[in-house]
Amino acid sequence: MSSKDFDLAIIGGGITGLSCGFFALANKEFKSVCLIEPTELGGKIDHVTFETFRLDTAADSIVFSREPVKVLFNELELLPIYPLNPTVKIYTDNKLYALPENSFFGIPANLKELKASGILSGAGYFMLKRDRFKSRYKGQDISLYDLLEPRIGKEALEKLVEPFVAGINAGIAKELSVIAVAPEIFTFISNYGSLTKAVRKYLKKRKTPSGSLVSANGGINIFLETLINALFKNPTFKHVKTLATEILFKGSSFEILTPLGTINANKLALAIPAKPLSDIKHNLSDELNSWLTSLDHATVATLTIVVDKKEISKTDLARGYLIPRGEGLLTTAVTYLSEKWNYYTNDDWHLIKISAGYHGDSRVNHLTETEIKNTLIDEFSQMIQKDIKPVKVFYKKYPDAFCQYKVGHLLQANKIINNCENLTHNKLKLIGNYFRGVGISSRIVSAYEAALQLAKE
């Protein structure tokens, strides 16, 4: 491959890089876009096939409340699909409890409904109820645990909030930065003091389900496929299937060295995870690599199972189950795909995804695949109090999939990233998952902002 000039090069072919490419091509400032990715496009968005179904084994939904997500859906001519079953259950004390439906991050708008659910003990409910008297928080970044435990009590934190927030981030409440992983909660407490009061006001104002989780018809894998197809239909887009080994900023443009030759670009977006990025040589900030290698990550696994409908009682069905860390199970969540999404609904099978793994729990790394499969099936059987025999099992493991955003993460990230971007006269954007935001919607937003800012320079 000979040297080639592009207006914009993007390193990384996950949802962040793909979205950045799409938004850049939608801007008339970019006449050519090159995406450098040695493997198949899509990153950790993954699926398996069973009969006519393409089952999402990783993320199966997107938060639809942020404008760039809506823009992308509209441009791809995709309609948002909302979940069918609103019920989420908490598995604790060897029993499944239905969480009140009108809730936010596990905190219900109606505390009487929570009390009636039986999830919390009398003492736990009393501690949560005291939250209404709390004053506004005026401090800086703090862990989810240190902010909420004095306000709502340890039991409510561990049974209600942590399974949602820390579950999404595959982390633990004592380590995660509340500003990074739950900015809404930080804003609620800073503005109102009382978290329960803020949740009531927030849910009352939300007149539409636009803040809900959505998918595309057929699954997130269909969303990904549509995005990739749209990129390849654009003649000014090019996917170079190779590995970037070195990045050199030459004062006004970039040279990207690869085994296939040199790629020249006027502007550059780095949209790959921390560890692969740290392996690329560069003449950017000296602090960048030391910071990237210092970040902790969690490895997770999913087991997607197909179960005969006759095996599971209708009373056990829900959109999914969340399991508090204190239960000691390998399972962190259960998603009934065929209850959650209408495109998986059928007369014969329950299509179920069981998730495992979080930072601080080494079992996913140390157990064999067979041991993980057996443990997850046994734990699911324990939850519904019936010995389940799946007719089909699909196992997937995602090493170092979740960067852990600890207290102070965003401050340090902003400092280092701003240094790199200033050094390159703002012709560089770092938008990998090491910066901020777990989940597809956060990646889309960061890609949108990066494309917009690069177009202005």
DACOR-V144211 format. One record per residue. N is the residue number from 1. SS is DSSP state (helix for helix, strand for strand, loop for the rest). OMEGA is omega in whole degrees, 0 to 359 (* if undefined). BURIAL is + if it has 24 or more other ideal C-beta (glycine too) atoms within 12 Angstrom, else -. Layout:
# DACOR-V144211
N|SS|OMEGA|BURIAL / N|SS|OMEGA|BURIAL
This chain:
# DACOR-V144211
1|loop|179|- / 2|loop|179|- / 3|loop|184|- / 4|strand|180|- / 5|strand|175|- / 6|strand|173|+ / 7|strand|182|+ / 8|strand|170|+ / 9|strand|178|+ / 10|strand|176|+ / 11|strand|181|+ / 12|loop|184|+ / 13|loop|172|+ / 14|loop|183|+ / 15|helix|179|+ / 16|helix|181|+ / 17|helix|179|+ / 18|helix|180|+ / 19|helix|179|+ / 20|helix|177|+ / 21|helix|181|+ / 22|helix|182|+ / 23|helix|179|+ / 24|helix|180|+ / 25|helix|177|+ / 26|loop|180|+ / 27|loop|185|+ / 28|loop|179|- / 29|loop|183|- / 30|loop|180|+ / 31|loop|180|- / 32|loop|181|+ / 33|strand|178|+ / 34|strand|176|+ / 35|strand|183|+ / 36|strand|181|+ / 37|loop|185|+ / 38|loop|183|- / 39|loop|178|- / 40|loop|180|- / 41|loop|177|+ / 42|loop|178|+ / 43|loop|185|+ / 44|loop|172|+ / 45|loop|192|+ / 46|loop|177|+ / 47|strand|173|+ / 48|strand|182|+ / 49|strand|173|- / 50|strand|185|+ / 51|loop|181|- / 52|loop|185|- / 53|strand|170|+ / 54|strand|190|+ / 55|strand|176|+ / 56|strand|180|+ / 57|loop|176|+ / 58|loop|178|+ / 59|loop|177|+ / 60|loop|180|+ / 61|loop|179|+ / 62|strand|173|+ / 63|strand|190|+ / 64|loop|188|+ / 65|loop|186|+ / 66|loop|191|+ / 67|helix|180|- / 68|helix|178|+ / 69|helix|179|+ / 70|helix|179|+ / 71|helix|182|+ / 72|helix|177|+ / 73|helix|182|+ / 74|helix|181|- / 75|helix|179|- / 76|loop|181|+ / 77|loop|178|- / 78|loop|175|+ / 79|loop|178|- / 80|loop|177|+ / 81|strand|181|+ / 82|strand|181|+ / 83|loop|179|+ / 84|loop|187|- / 85|loop|183|+ / 86|loop|189|- / 87|loop|172|+ / 88|strand|180|+ / 89|strand|176|+ / 90|strand|177|+ / 91|strand|180|+ / 92|strand|180|+ / 93|loop|177|- / 94|loop|181|- / 95|strand|176|- / 96|strand|179|+ / 97|strand|178|+ / 98|strand|176|+ / 99|loop|175|+ / 100|loop|188|+ / 101|loop|183|- / 102|loop|186|- / 103|strand|175|+ / 104|strand|185|+ / 105|loop|176|+ / 106|loop|180|+ / 107|strand|183|+ / 108|strand|176|+ / 109|loop|183|+ / 110|loop|183|- / 111|helix|178|+ / 112|helix|177|- / 113|helix|178|- / 114|helix|179|+ / 115|helix|181|- / 116|helix|182|- / 117|helix|180|+ / 118|loop|181|- / 119|loop|182|+ / 120|loop|172|+ / 121|loop|178|- / 122|helix|180|- / 123|helix|179|- / 124|helix|179|+ / 125|helix|180|+ / 126|helix|179|- / 127|helix|179|+ / 128|helix|183|+ / 129|helix|180|+ / 130|helix|182|- / 131|helix|184|+ / 132|helix|182|- / 133|helix|185|- / 134|loop|179|+ / 135|loop|182|- / 136|loop|177|- / 137|loop|183|+ / 138|loop|183|- / 139|loop|181|- / 140|loop|180|- / 141|loop|187|+ / 142|loop|179|+ / 143|strand|177|+ / 144|helix|181|+ / 145|helix|185|+ / 146|helix|177|+ / 147|helix|190|+ / 148|helix|185|+ / 149|helix|177|+ / 150|helix|186|- / 151|helix|184|+ / 152|helix|178|+ / 153|loop|184|+ / 154|helix|184|+ / 155|helix|179|+ / 156|helix|178|+ / 157|helix|186|+ / 158|helix|182|+ / 159|helix|185|+ / 160|helix|189|+ / 161|helix|184|+ / 162|helix|179|+ / 163|helix|178|+ / 164|helix|189|+ / 165|helix|181|+ / 166|helix|177|+ / 167|helix|178|+ / 168|helix|184|+ / 169|helix|182|+ / 170|loop|182|+ / 171|loop|178|+ / 172|loop|188|+ / 173|loop|183|+ / 174|loop|183|+ / 175|loop|191|+ / 176|strand|176|+ / 177|strand|181|+ / 178|helix|179|+ / 179|helix|182|+ / 180|helix|188|+ / 181|helix|181|+ / 182|loop|182|+ / 183|helix|178|+ / 184|helix|179|+ / 185|helix|178|+ / 186|helix|179|+ / 187|helix|179|- / 188|helix|185|+ / 189|helix|178|+ / 190|helix|183|+ / 191|helix|187|- / 192|helix|187|+ / 193|loop|180|- / 194|loop|178|+ / 195|helix|181|+ / 196|helix|178|+ / 197|helix|180|+ / 198|helix|180|+ / 199|helix|178|+ / 200|helix|181|+ / 201|helix|181|- / 202|helix|182|+ / 203|helix|178|+ / 204|helix|180|- / 205|helix|184|- / 206|loop|186|- / 207|loop|181|- / 208|loop|178|- / 209|helix|187|- / 210|helix|178|- / 211|helix|184|+ / 212|loop|173|+ / 213|strand|177|+ / 214|strand|171|+ / 215|strand|172|+ / 216|loop|182|+ / 217|loop|183|+ / 218|loop|176|+ / 219|loop|178|+ / 220|helix|178|+ / 221|helix|176|+ / 222|helix|175|+ / 223|helix|180|+ / 224|helix|181|+ / 225|helix|179|+ / 226|helix|179|+ / 227|helix|180|+ / 228|helix|179|+ / 229|helix|180|- / 230|helix|178|+ / 231|helix|184|+ / 232|helix|175|- / 233|helix|180|- / 234|loop|184|- / 235|loop|181|- / 236|loop|178|- / 237|strand|178|+ / 238|strand|173|+ / 239|strand|177|+ / 240|strand|186|+ / 241|loop|181|- / 242|loop|183|+ / 243|loop|173|- / 244|strand|182|+ / 245|strand|181|- / 246|strand|178|- / 247|strand|179|+ / 248|strand|174|+ / 249|strand|188|+ / 250|loop|178|- / 251|loop|178|- / 252|loop|180|- / 253|loop|185|+ / 254|strand|167|+ / 255|strand|180|+ / 256|strand|182|+ / 257|strand|180|+ / 258|strand|175|+ / 259|loop|180|- / 260|loop|182|- / 261|strand|183|- / 262|strand|175|+ / 263|strand|178|+ / 264|strand|180|+ / 265|strand|177|+ / 266|strand|180|+ / 267|strand|188|+ / 268|strand|172|+ / 269|strand|178|+ / 270|strand|188|+ / 271|loop|179|+ / 272|loop|181|+ / 273|loop|188|+ / 274|helix|186|+ / 275|helix|176|- / 276|helix|179|+ / 277|helix|181|+ / 278|helix|179|+ / 279|loop|181|- / 280|loop|175|+ / 281|strand|180|- / 282|strand|174|+ / 283|loop|178|- / 284|loop|183|+ / 285|loop|177|+ / 286|helix|182|- / 287|helix|189|- / 288|helix|185|+ / 289|helix|180|+ / 290|helix|177|- / 291|helix|181|+ / 292|helix|182|+ / 293|helix|179|- / 294|helix|184|- / 295|loop|176|+ / 296|loop|179|+ / 297|strand|176|+ / 298|strand|173|+ / 299|strand|181|+ / 300|strand|177|+ / 301|strand|174|+ / 302|strand|175|+ / 303|strand|179|+ / 304|strand|185|+ / 305|strand|176|+ / 306|strand|185|+ / 307|strand|176|+ / 308|strand|183|- / 309|helix|182|- / 310|helix|185|- / 311|helix|186|+ / 312|loop|180|+ / 313|loop|178|- / 314|helix|180|- / 315|helix|180|- / 316|helix|184|+ / 317|loop|179|+ / 318|loop|171|+ / 319|loop|178|+ / 320|strand|176|+ / 321|strand|171|+ / 322|strand|184|+ / 323|strand|177|+ / 324|loop|181|+ / 325|helix|184|+ / 326|helix|179|- / 327|helix|177|+ / 328|loop|181|- / 329|loop|172|+ / 330|loop|179|+ / 331|strand|175|+ / 332|strand|180|+ / 333|strand|174|+ / 334|strand|178|+ / 335|strand|174|+ / 336|strand|182|+ / 337|helix|183|+ / 338|helix|172|+ / 339|helix|186|+ / 340|helix|187|+ / 341|loop|184|+ / 342|helix|181|- / 343|helix|174|+ / 344|helix|181|+ / 345|loop|179|- / 346|loop|185|- / 347|loop|191|- / 348|loop|192|- / 349|strand|162|+ / 350|strand|179|+ / 351|strand|193|+ / 352|strand|176|+ / 353|strand|179|+ / 354|strand|183|+ / 355|strand|180|+ / 356|strand|173|+ / 357|loop|173|+ / 358|strand|182|+ / 359|loop|181|+ / 360|loop|176|+ / 361|strand|187|+ / 362|loop|187|- / 363|helix|180|+ / 364|helix|179|+ / 365|helix|189|+ / 366|helix|179|- / 367|loop|175|- / 368|loop|178|- / 369|helix|180|- / 370|helix|180|- / 371|helix|179|- / 372|helix|179|+ / 373|helix|183|+ / 374|helix|180|- / 375|helix|182|+ / 376|helix|178|+ / 377|helix|179|+ / 378|helix|181|- / 379|helix|177|+ / 380|helix|177|+ / 381|helix|178|+ / 382|helix|182|+ / 383|helix|183|+ / 384|helix|175|+ / 385|loop|176|- / 386|loop|181|- / 387|loop|185|- / 388|loop|177|+ / 389|loop|181|- / 390|loop|176|+ / 391|loop|178|- / 392|strand|182|+ / 393|strand|177|+ / 394|strand|182|+ / 395|strand|176|+ / 396|strand|177|+ / 397|strand|183|+ / 398|strand|182|+ / 399|strand|175|- / 400|strand|187|+ / 401|strand|187|+ / 402|strand|173|+ / 403|strand|181|+ / 404|loop|181|+ / 405|loop|182|+ / 406|strand|183|+ / 407|loop|182|+ / 408|loop|184|- / 409|helix|185|+ / 410|helix|179|+ / 411|helix|179|- / 412|helix|179|+ / 413|helix|180|+ / 414|helix|181|- / 415|helix|184|- / 416|helix|181|+ / 417|helix|177|+ / 418|helix|177|- / 419|helix|180|- / 420|helix|183|+ / 421|helix|178|+ / 422|helix|179|- / 423|helix|182|+ / 424|loop|178|+ / 425|loop|177|- / 426|loop|174|- / 427|loop|181|+ / 428|strand|173|+ / 429|strand|175|+ / 430|strand|187|+ / 431|loop|178|+ / 432|loop|184|+ / 433|loop|177|+ / 434|loop|184|+ / 435|loop|181|+ / 436|loop|169|+ / 437|loop|170|+ / 438|loop|176|+ / 439|loop|185|+ / 440|helix|184|+ / 441|helix|179|+ / 442|helix|179|+ / 443|helix|179|+ / 444|helix|180|+ / 445|helix|180|+ / 446|helix|178|+ / 447|helix|179|+ / 448|helix|182|+ / 449|helix|180|+ / 450|helix|180|+ / 451|helix|181|+ / 452|helix|182|+ / 453|helix|178|+ / 454|helix|180|+ / 455|helix|183|+ / 456|helix|185|- / 457|loop|*|+
